[in-house]
Each structure stands twice: as C-alpha cells, then as structure tokens.
Amino acid sequence: MKNKIFGLGIASLLLIGCKTPLNIANIHTEKNIYITSDLNEDKEMAAIIQPYKHELEGKMNTKISHTNTELNKSGDNSNLGNLLADYTFEGADEWAKKNNVPPMDAAVINIGGIRTIIPKGDILTKQIYEVMPFENEVVIIKMNGKDVEGLFDYYLKTQKNNPVSHLVIETEENNSISKKLINGKTIDYNKTYYIATSDYLALGGDNMFFFSKGEMISTGIKMRDLFLDKFKQNPEVSSPDDVRLIFKNKKVQE
C-alpha cells in the first residue's frame, strides 16, 4: 500500500514538473479614443478618399427619371407598391424570354421591403437605394394551379397590402374570396404558373409559406438594380392607378 501511495506521489510531482510555467503579460491601461466631432480629421486619409467621395456623390445625385405625383406606399393599392410590382413582373418576364423559361403570370412583392416614398419631382439614383436598401434577388416560382390557391388564401387571411402585379384579389365580409384572377383569368388547376417575387418571400418571408410548394428559379437579378434600370428606361414615370387588392372584410385600414 505504501508503495502505491509513494508511486502516485512521484507521478503527481512529475506531472507538475512537466507543466509550462505561466507567463503573465505586462498589463497597462490604454487611452480610449472617442469618435466625436472634436476628433481631428486625418488630412492625408481625407485627401485619398475625397475623389472617390465626389464620384460617388455625383452618381447618387444623378437624375434618372421624373414623377408628376408623389409615389408612396400607403393603402392597399399604393402607386409605388404597384409600380415596383409591375417592374418586378417585367424584369422577370424579360429574363425568362432570354433563358427559355415560360412567360410570367404574376408578381408579388412585400410592402415592408419598400422603405420610403419618392416625392414629386426629379428621381435621383440615391432615392432608389433609399427605397430598396436590401440585397434581395428577383426569383421565379414555378407552381401548379392547385398550389397557387395558397397565394389567394394568404391574402384572405392576412388582408396584407403586399403589392401584386397581374393579380386581382377581392374578399367579402363573410371572409370568402369573390374574385381571384391571374392575368385576367380564373385559376386553371391544370396549368403551371410562373410567379415573380423576391428571394426573401420565396423562402417564407412575411409568412408566405405557400411558395415552398413550388420550384424556385434564380435569376441573379438584384431587385434594386432592376428598379434602377426600369426608372432609367422611363424618364417620366406613369404610376399605376388600377385596383388590385379589394378587402371588403378588412377591419383596420393601413
């Protein structure tokens, strides 16, 4: 027994002896530098940045279009929401034609992704960045007719003013849908539909889980880039004034 204890003691000493000594670094307090207006400007760095800053400001303040009316996101059929939904439809449809994909049937975007209005007057590049600051991509969802019913059920249940293009959805006070049209026609369960939207919504954003039943086709087009191109193509913006969402069962107007 004594030999066992003696052996354990020797082993413990050996282990302790094998440990690397702990070196404690010198510790001293550094001075905090606060980013305030009192902080002196680095003139050398400012001189390097200045040309790029001027170039960027020039691009951001470039006029790309004009509107005779304020483009806003208010109500169930906002003129800015409907305009951007139409641009999404057009952009996806143009891409489809070049990539052997059938024509678009409709488009859906989310009102929350539109961050601000565009005032009446000249439209500048920077305003499109303010309207759409996110890096969302335009995608196409391939769906069968029966699964498209989920889209209409979504609007019936949520009464959400998420903008649409080439769609008409009318609900009644008894919580039923009285009109559901895609490209002016009723749903054909035997048809395959192609719906343009954002990758955010396609992946279930804003509770649009119905898109998961379809097949997602990536276009590689950023929504903001598409909107910039569309405004440039339309020097004088004509905002849509047609009615697409009619919620007769809506309790609180947005």
C-alpha positions in Angstrom: 0.0 0.0 0.0 2.9 2.4 0.9 4.5 1.6 -2.4 1.2 2.6 -4.3 1.0 5.9 -2.4 4.7 6.6 -3.0 4.2 5.8 -6.7 1.2 8.2 -7.0 3.1 10.9 -5.3 6.1 10.6 -7.7 3.7 10.6 -10.7 2.0 13.8 -9.4 5.3 15.5 -9.0 6.3 14.5 -12.5 3.1 15.9 -13.9 3.5 19.2 -12.0 7.1 19.4 -13.1 6.1 19.0 -16.8 3.7 21.9 -16.8 4.9 25.0 -18.7 5.3 28.0 -16.3 2.5 30.5 -16.7 3.9 33.8 -18.0 1.8 36.9 -17.2 2.0 39.6 -19.7 2.5 43.2 -18.7 -0.8 44.8 -18.2 -1.3 48.5 -18.7 -4.3 50.7 -19.5 -4.7 52.2 -23.0 -6.3 55.5 -23.7 -9.8 55.3 -25.3 -10.3 57.3 -28.5 -13.9 58.6 -28.8 -15.4 59.2 -32.3 -16.8 62.7 -31.9 -16.9 65.9 -33.8 -13.9 67.0 -31.7 -11.7 64.3 -33.2 -9.2 65.8 -35.6 -9.6 64.8 -39.3 -6.8 62.8 -40.8 -6.0 65.1 -43.7 -3.9 62.6 -45.5 -6.6 60.0 -45.5 -9.3 62.6 -46.3 -7.2 63.6 -49.4 -7.2 60.0 -50.6 -10.9 59.5 -50.0 -12.1 62.8 -51.5 -12.0 61.9 -55.2 -14.0 58.7 -54.6 -16.4 60.6 -52.4 -17.1 63.2 -55.1 -17.5 60.5 -57.7 -20.0 58.5 -55.5 -21.9 61.6 -54.6 -22.1 62.5 -58.3 -23.5 59.1 -59.2 -26.0 59.1 -56.3 -27.3 62.6 -57.2 -27.8 61.7 -60.9 -31.3 62.2 -62.2 -32.7 59.0 -63.7 -36.4 59.8 -64.0 -39.2 62.2 -63.0 -42.7 61.9 -61.5 -45.5 64.4 -61.5 -47.0 62.8 -58.4 -45.7 61.5 -55.1 -45.0 57.8 -55.2 -46.0 56.4 -51.8 -46.7 53.0 -50.1 -50.0 53.9 -48.4 -53.1 51.9 -48.7 -54.0 48.5 -50.3 -53.1 49.7 -53.8 -50.3 52.1 -53.3 -48.9 53.7 -56.5 -45.3 52.9 -55.6 -46.1 49.4 -54.5 -48.0 48.6 -57.7 -45.3 50.3 -59.8 -42.5 48.2 -58.3 -44.6 45.0 -58.5 -45.0 45.8 -62.2 -41.3 46.4 -62.6 -40.6 43.0 -60.9 -43.0 41.3 -63.3 -41.4 42.9 -66.3 -37.9 42.2 -65.2 -38.6 38.6 -64.5 -40.5 38.2 -67.8 -37.6 39.7 -69.8 -35.2 37.4 -68.1 -37.5 34.4 -68.8 -37.6 35.1 -72.5 -33.8 35.1 -72.7 -33.4 31.9 -70.6 -36.1 29.6 -72.1 -38.5 30.0 -69.2 -42.2 30.4 -69.9 -43.7 33.9 -69.6 -44.6 35.3 -66.2 -48.2 35.0 -64.9 -48.0 37.4 -61.9 -45.7 39.0 -59.4 -45.8 39.5 -55.7 -43.5 41.8 -53.5 -43.7 42.9 -49.9 -44.7 46.3 -48.8 -42.2 46.1 -45.9 -39.3 45.9 -48.4 -40.2 49.4 -49.7 -38.6 51.6 -47.1 -39.7 55.1 -48.1 -41.6 57.3 -50.6 -40.4 59.0 -53.8 -41.5 62.7 -53.7 -42.9 64.5 -56.7 -40.2 65.8 -59.0 -36.9 64.5 -60.2 -36.0 61.0 -59.2 -32.3 60.5 -58.2 -30.2 57.4 -58.0 -29.9 57.7 -54.3 -33.6 57.6 -53.8 -33.8 54.1 -55.3 -31.2 53.0 -52.8 -33.3 54.6 -50.0 -36.5 52.9 -51.3 -34.8 49.5 -51.7 -31.7 49.2 -49.4 -31.7 45.4 -49.3 -29.8 43.0 -51.5 -32.8 40.9 -52.4 -32.9 38.9 -55.6 -35.7 38.5 -58.1 -36.7 34.9 -58.3 -39.4 33.0 -60.2 -41.6 30.4 -58.5 -42.9 27.6 -60.7 -46.2 26.4 -59.2 -49.2 24.2 -60.2 -52.7 25.6 -60.2 -53.8 24.0 -57.0 -50.8 25.3 -55.0 -51.5 28.8 -56.3 -54.7 28.7 -54.2 -52.4 29.2 -51.3 -51.5 32.7 -52.5 -55.1 33.8 -52.5 -55.7 32.1 -49.1 -52.8 34.2 -47.8 -54.4 37.5 -48.8 -57.8 36.4 -47.5 -56.4 35.6 -44.0 -53.8 38.4 -43.7 -55.6 41.2 -45.6 -52.0 42.4 -46.1 -51.3 45.1 -48.6 -48.3 43.4 -50.2 -48.2 44.7 -53.8 -49.1 42.4 -56.7 -48.9 42.6 -60.5 -51.3 40.8 -62.9 -53.4 39.7 -60.0 -56.8 40.7 -58.7 -57.9 39.6 -55.3 -61.3 40.5 -53.9 -62.6 39.4 -50.5 -66.0 39.6 -49.0 -67.3 40.5 -45.5 -68.1 36.8 -44.8 -64.3 36.0 -45.1 -64.6 34.5 -48.6 -62.9 35.3 -51.9 -65.3 36.6 -54.5 -62.7 37.3 -57.2 -59.3 35.7 -57.8 -57.8 36.4 -61.2 -54.3 35.8 -62.7 -53.7 37.8 -65.9 -57.4 38.4 -66.0 -58.3 34.7 -65.9 -59.6 32.4 -63.1 -57.2 29.7 -61.8 -56.7 26.7 -64.1 -55.7 23.7 -61.9 -54.1 22.0 -64.9 -51.8 25.0 -65.7 -48.3 25.6 -64.4 -47.8 29.2 -63.2 -44.7 31.3 -63.1 -44.7 34.0 -60.4 -42.0 36.6 -59.9 -41.1 37.6 -56.4 -38.1 38.2 -54.1 -35.9 35.5 -52.6 -37.0 36.8 -49.2 -40.6 36.0 -49.9 -39.8 32.8 -51.7 -38.1 31.4 -48.6 -41.2 32.1 -46.4 -40.6 35.8 -45.5 -43.8 37.6 -44.3 -45.3 34.2 -43.7 -45.6 33.4 -47.4 -45.1 29.7 -46.9 -47.2 28.8 -49.9 -44.2 29.5 -52.1 -42.4 26.5 -50.6 -44.7 24.2 -52.6 -43.2 25.5 -55.8 -39.8 25.3 -57.5 -37.6 28.3 -57.2 -35.7 29.6 -60.2 -32.9 32.1 -59.6 -32.4 35.0 -62.0 -29.4 36.5 -60.4 -31.0 40.0 -60.7 -30.9 42.2 -57.7 -34.2 44.0 -57.2 -32.6 47.4 -56.6 -30.6 47.0 -59.9 -33.8 46.1 -61.7 -35.7 49.1 -60.3 -32.8 51.5 -61.2 -32.8 50.2 -64.8 -36.6 50.5 -65.0 -36.7 54.1 -63.8 -33.9 54.9 -66.3 -36.0 53.4 -69.1 -39.0 55.5 -68.1 -37.9 59.2 -68.0 -41.4 60.2 -67.0 -43.0 57.7 -64.6 -46.7 56.9 -65.0 -47.8 55.4 -61.7 -50.5 52.7 -61.9 -53.9 53.7 -60.6 -55.7 50.4 -61.1 -57.3 48.4 -58.2 -55.8 45.0 -57.5 -56.5 44.3 -53.8 -60.1 44.7 -52.6 -60.5 43.7 -49.0 -64.2 44.2 -48.1 -63.6 42.2 -44.9 -60.7 44.4 -43.8 -61.2 45.7 -40.2 -58.5 48.2 -40.0 -57.2 50.2 -43.0 -53.5 50.6 -43.3 
